[in-house]
Amino acid sequence: MLKANADNESAPSVPLASRSPGMLRVLQALLFVGLLCLWYALTETGIMPKFFFGEPIAVFRTMIDWVVSGDIFYHLGITLVETMLGFVIGAVLALICGLWFALSPTASALSDPYIKALNAMPRVILAPIFALWFGLGIWSKVALGVTLVFFVVFFNVYQGIKEVSPVVLANARMLGATRKQLLRTVYLPSATSWVFSSLHTSVGMAFVGAVVGEYLGSSAGVGYLILQAEGVFDVNTVFAGIAILTISALVLDAVVTVIENRLLKWRPN
């Protein structure tokens, strides 16, 4: 009996997510509802002023009005287009530069201090400069997204090239592979796999770049709606915009997860 009790005590506890994923989702939903109820109670009793903290019912009503009128789809579409353009352009540029620097020791050595300096710089401060250069249209937000995505993908590509097995390279050279063939069949697949592994971070950075750029200066987009609401002290609309952005980010993350799982089936669990 004592031995059985000792075995039970030493057995590792199974996480709730593994035992019952459905129950975990229910508890998460209940926690969310509880937080909304707490928010409502605190604002209705005056503990938290409505002027500063808004009202959950008014926030929800604003979101419904946006959906019914269709206005939110236009602004959200602008934000998502900026996100996708920033991600694609930034990833392509980073892939090219990462391959070049990883395969050219001279270029890597010459550019090393500048790459480190640019990476260390808070790139959000470039938003006003991009607005001056490209105006308040989508391209200033795309440019900011590119600067945020570039370094995430660049360092992954660079590391992916450096991680190529010397044995694979030696075997390919023994079979008579040229430099172009090595680039196409060895280096590029290795670099691309590292790009795919950083999808979550890079797409998230592109989304952040689009929203921040809109907030600092734009004529459309969800960040623009938040900026306009802030200008007239409409905190409910500000929270509604934040909620829309949060939902969009979660959906975007789920889509990236599906794409990542399909493209990287070879990864070990």
Secondary structure as a PSIPRED ss2 file (coil, helix, strand):
# PSIPRED VFORMAT (PSIPRED V4.0)

   1 M C   1.000  0.000  0.000
   2 L H   0.000  1.000  0.000
   3 K H   0.000  1.000  0.000
   4 A H   0.000  1.000  0.000
   5 N H   0.000  1.000  0.000
   6 A H   0.000  1.000  0.000
   7 D H   0.000  1.000  0.000
   8 N H   0.000  1.000  0.000
   9 E H   0.000  1.000  0.000
  10 S H   0.000  1.000  0.000
  11 A C   1.000  0.000  0.000
  12 P C   1.000  0.000  0.000
  13 S C   1.000  0.000  0.000
  14 V C   1.000  0.000  0.000
  15 P C   1.000  0.000  0.000
  16 L H   0.000  1.000  0.000
  17 A H   0.000  1.000  0.000
  18 S H   0.000  1.000  0.000
  19 R H   0.000  1.000  0.000
  20 S C   1.000  0.000  0.000
  21 P H   0.000  1.000  0.000
  22 G H   0.000  1.000  0.000
  23 M H   0.000  1.000  0.000
  24 L H   0.000  1.000  0.000
  25 R H   0.000  1.000  0.000
  26 V H   0.000  1.000  0.000
  27 L H   0.000  1.000  0.000
  28 Q H   0.000  1.000  0.000
  29 A H   0.000  1.000  0.000
  30 L H   0.000  1.000  0.000
  31 L H   0.000  1.000  0.000
  32 F H   0.000  1.000  0.000
  33 V H   0.000  1.000  0.000
  34 G H   0.000  1.000  0.000
  35 L H   0.000  1.000  0.000
  36 L H   0.000  1.000  0.000
  37 C H   0.000  1.000  0.000
  38 L H   0.000  1.000  0.000
  39 W H   0.000  1.000  0.000
  40 Y H   0.000  1.000  0.000
  41 A H   0.000  1.000  0.000
  42 L H   0.000  1.000  0.000
  43 T H   0.000  1.000  0.000
  44 E H   0.000  1.000  0.000
  45 T C   1.000  0.000  0.000
  46 G C   1.000  0.000  0.000
  47 I C   1.000  0.000  0.000
  48 M C   1.000  0.000  0.000
  49 P C   1.000  0.000  0.000
  50 K H   0.000  1.000  0.000
  51 F H   0.000  1.000  0.000
  52 F H   0.000  1.000  0.000
  53 F H   0.000  1.000  0.000
  54 G C   1.000  0.000  0.000
  55 E C   1.000  0.000  0.000
  56 P H   0.000  1.000  0.000
  57 I H   0.000  1.000  0.000
  58 A H   0.000  1.000  0.000
  59 V H   0.000  1.000  0.000
  60 F H   0.000  1.000  0.000
  61 R H   0.000  1.000  0.000
  62 T H   0.000  1.000  0.000
  63 M H   0.000  1.000  0.000
  64 I H   0.000  1.000  0.000
  65 D H   0.000  1.000  0.000
  66 W H   0.000  1.000  0.000
  67 V H   0.000  1.000  0.000
  68 V H   0.000  1.000  0.000
  69 S H   0.000  1.000  0.000
  70 G C   1.000  0.000  0.000
  71 D H   0.000  1.000  0.000
  72 I H   0.000  1.000  0.000
  73 F H   0.000  1.000  0.000
  74 Y H   0.000  1.000  0.000
  75 H H   0.000  1.000  0.000
  76 L H   0.000  1.000  0.000
  77 G H   0.000  1.000  0.000
  78 I H   0.000  1.000  0.000
  79 T H   0.000  1.000  0.000
  80 L H   0.000  1.000  0.000
  81 V H   0.000  1.000  0.000
  82 E H   0.000  1.000  0.000
  83 T H   0.000  1.000  0.000
  84 M H   0.000  1.000  0.000
  85 L H   0.000  1.000  0.000
  86 G H   0.000  1.000  0.000
  87 F H   0.000  1.000  0.000
  88 V H   0.000  1.000  0.000
  89 I H   0.000  1.000  0.000
  90 G H   0.000  1.000  0.000
  91 A H   0.000  1.000  0.000
  92 V H   0.000  1.000  0.000
  93 L H   0.000  1.000  0.000
  94 A H   0.000  1.000  0.000
  95 L H   0.000  1.000  0.000
  96 I H   0.000  1.000  0.000
  97 C H   0.000  1.000  0.000
  98 G H   0.000  1.000  0.000
  99 L H   0.000  1.000  0.000
 100 W H   0.000  1.000  0.000
 101 F H   0.000  1.000  0.000
 102 A H   0.000  1.000  0.000
 103 L H   0.000  1.000  0.000
 104 S C   1.000  0.000  0.000
 105 P H   0.000  1.000  0.000
 106 T H   0.000  1.000  0.000
 107 A H   0.000  1.000  0.000
 108 S H   0.000  1.000  0.000
 109 A H   0.000  1.000  0.000
 110 L H   0.000  1.000  0.000
 111 S H   0.000  1.000  0.000
 112 D H   0.000  1.000  0.000
 113 P H   0.000  1.000  0.000
 114 Y H   0.000  1.000  0.000
 115 I H   0.000  1.000  0.000
 116 K H   0.000  1.000  0.000
 117 A H   0.000  1.000  0.000
 118 L H   0.000  1.000  0.000
 119 N H   0.000  1.000  0.000
 120 A H   0.000  1.000  0.000
 121 M C   1.000  0.000  0.000
 122 P C   1.000  0.000  0.000
 123 R H   0.000  1.000  0.000
 124 V H   0.000  1.000  0.000
 125 I H   0.000  1.000  0.000
 126 L H   0.000  1.000  0.000
 127 A H   0.000  1.000  0.000
 128 P H   0.000  1.000  0.000
 129 I H   0.000  1.000  0.000
 130 F H   0.000  1.000  0.000
 131 A H   0.000  1.000  0.000
 132 L H   0.000  1.000  0.000
 133 W H   0.000  1.000  0.000
 134 F H   0.000  1.000  0.000
 135 G C   1.000  0.000  0.000
 136 L C   1.000  0.000  0.000
 137 G C   1.000  0.000  0.000
 138 I H   0.000  1.000  0.000
 139 W H   0.000  1.000  0.000
 140 S H   0.000  1.000  0.000
 141 K H   0.000  1.000  0.000
 142 V H   0.000  1.000  0.000
 143 A H   0.000  1.000  0.000
 144 L H   0.000  1.000  0.000
 145 G H   0.000  1.000  0.000
 146 V H   0.000  1.000  0.000
 147 T H   0.000  1.000  0.000
 148 L H   0.000  1.000  0.000
 149 V H   0.000  1.000  0.000
 150 F H   0.000  1.000  0.000
 151 F H   0.000  1.000  0.000
 152 V H   0.000  1.000  0.000
 153 V H   0.000  1.000  0.000
 154 F H   0.000  1.000  0.000
 155 F H   0.000  1.000  0.000
 156 N H   0.000  1.000  0.000
 157 V H   0.000  1.000  0.000
 158 Y H   0.000  1.000  0.000
 159 Q H   0.000  1.000  0.000
 160 G H   0.000  1.000  0.000
 161 I H   0.000  1.000  0.000
 162 K H   0.000  1.000  0.000
 163 E C   1.000  0.000  0.000
 164 V C   1.000  0.000  0.000
 165 S C   1.000  0.000  0.000
 166 P H   0.000  1.000  0.000
 167 V H   0.000  1.000  0.000
 168 V H   0.000  1.000  0.000
 169 L H   0.000  1.000  0.000
 170 A H   0.000  1.000  0.000
 171 N H   0.000  1.000  0.000
 172 A H   0.000  1.000  0.000
 173 R H   0.000  1.000  0.000
 174 M H   0.000  1.000  0.000
 175 L C   1.000  0.000  0.000
 176 G C   1.000  0.000  0.000
 177 A C   1.000  0.000  0.000
 178 T C   1.000  0.000  0.000
 179 R H   0.000  1.000  0.000
 180 K H   0.000  1.000  0.000
 181 Q H   0.000  1.000  0.000
 182 L H   0.000  1.000  0.000
 183 L H   0.000  1.000  0.000
 184 R H   0.000  1.000  0.000
 185 T H   0.000  1.000  0.000
 186 V H   0.000  1.000  0.000
 187 Y H   0.000  1.000  0.000
 188 L H   0.000  1.000  0.000
 189 P H   0.000  1.000  0.000
 190 S H   0.000  1.000  0.000
 191 A H   0.000  1.000  0.000
 192 T H   0.000  1.000  0.000
 193 S H   0.000  1.000  0.000
 194 W H   0.000  1.000  0.000
 195 V H   0.000  1.000  0.000
 196 F H   0.000  1.000  0.000
 197 S H   0.000  1.000  0.000
 198 S C   1.000  0.000  0.000
 199 L H   0.000  1.000  0.000
 200 H H   0.000  1.000  0.000
 201 T H   0.000  1.000  0.000
 202 S H   0.000  1.000  0.000
 203 V H   0.000  1.000  0.000
 204 G H   0.000  1.000  0.000
 205 M H   0.000  1.000  0.000
 206 A H   0.000  1.000  0.000
 207 F H   0.000  1.000  0.000
 208 V H   0.000  1.000  0.000
 209 G H   0.000  1.000  0.000
 210 A H   0.000  1.000  0.000
 211 V H   0.000  1.000  0.000
 212 V H   0.000  1.000  0.000
 213 G H   0.000  1.000  0.000
 214 E H   0.000  1.000  0.000
 215 Y H   0.000  1.000  0.000
 216 L H   0.000  1.000  0.000
 217 G C   1.000  0.000  0.000
 218 S C   1.000  0.000  0.000
 219 S C   1.000  0.000  0.000
 220 A C   1.000  0.000  0.000
 221 G C   1.000  0.000  0.000
 222 V H   0.000  1.000  0.000
 223 G H   0.000  1.000  0.000
 224 Y H   0.000  1.000  0.000
 225 L H   0.000  1.000  0.000
 226 I H   0.000  1.000  0.000
 227 L H   0.000  1.000  0.000
 228 Q H   0.000  1.000  0.000
 229 A H   0.000  1.000  0.000
 230 E H   0.000  1.000  0.000
 231 G H   0.000  1.000  0.000
 232 V C   1.000  0.000  0.000
 233 F C   1.000  0.000  0.000
 234 D C   1.000  0.000  0.000
 235 V H   0.000  1.000  0.000
 236 N H   0.000  1.000  0.000
 237 T H   0.000  1.000  0.000
 238 V H   0.000  1.000  0.000
 239 F H   0.000  1.000  0.000
 240 A H   0.000  1.000  0.000
 241 G H   0.000  1.000  0.000
 242 I H   0.000  1.000  0.000
 243 A H   0.000  1.000  0.000
 244 I H   0.000  1.000  0.000
 245 L H   0.000  1.000  0.000
 246 T H   0.000  1.000  0.000
 247 I H   0.000  1.000  0.000
 248 S H   0.000  1.000  0.000
 249 A H   0.000  1.000  0.000
 250 L H   0.000  1.000  0.000
 251 V H   0.000  1.000  0.000
 252 L H   0.000  1.000  0.000
 253 D H   0.000  1.000  0.000
 254 A H   0.000  1.000  0.000
 255 V H   0.000  1.000  0.000
 256 V H   0.000  1.000  0.000
 257 T H   0.000  1.000  0.000
 258 V H   0.000  1.000  0.000
 259 I H   0.000  1.000  0.000
 260 E H   0.000  1.000  0.000
 261 N H   0.000  1.000  0.000
 262 R H   0.000  1.000  0.000
 263 L H   0.000  1.000  0.000
 264 L C   1.000  0.000  0.000
 265 K C   1.000  0.000  0.000
 266 W C   1.000  0.000  0.000
 267 R C   1.000  0.000  0.000
 268 P C   1.000  0.000  0.000
 269 N C   1.000  0.000  0.000
